[in-house]
């Protein structure tokens, strides 16, 4: 038998080039198929979405406040509200205090007046009460007197005092009553007595009665 003729071998370089061309052709075809077969549904399935569009700012003037600026504004408003509330509360407390003081003074005045109703003469405590006038320049021209009440006994005592305001003719124009309660032995108090008459009315304060009880 005659040996079969040898098949001529292809050059190695030629085989490599052919293989590379085939791979490139397959890849191109796959890419073409993906490009042609893709639509909106495919995009949704792959999890991709369109890039968000930034808001238009052409119609705005200035810039919106930052979070820090808004927080600072809120804090300032809160501080103003707190200060206003505190001021209102302080004003209410002061008004309440003055009302309480006024009510107590009125109660003491009435009690002193009632105590002196049945007193004969000028009372039993004239030597324990002194009266001094205040300069009119210090009282806006209103006649005001200072009573000095001193408990000279060995027991706790209360005092009722009557002060008359007399005009230049010696006529009693106004009468005021002052009460001071529970003075300890040796204790001294100095309440003020102020006339309700107009400042232009020239008056003199006079100690009319003083009773210890």
Secondary structure by P-SEA (a helix, b strand, c coil): cccccccccccaaaaaaaaaaaaaaaaaaaaaaaaaaccaaaaaaaccccccccccccccccccccaaaaaaaaaaaaaaaaaaaaaaaaaaaaaaaaaaaaaaaaaaaaaaaaaaccccccccccccbbbbbcccccccccbbbbbbbbccccccbbbbbbbbbbcccccccbbbbbbbccccccbbbbbbbbbcccccbbbbbbbcccccc
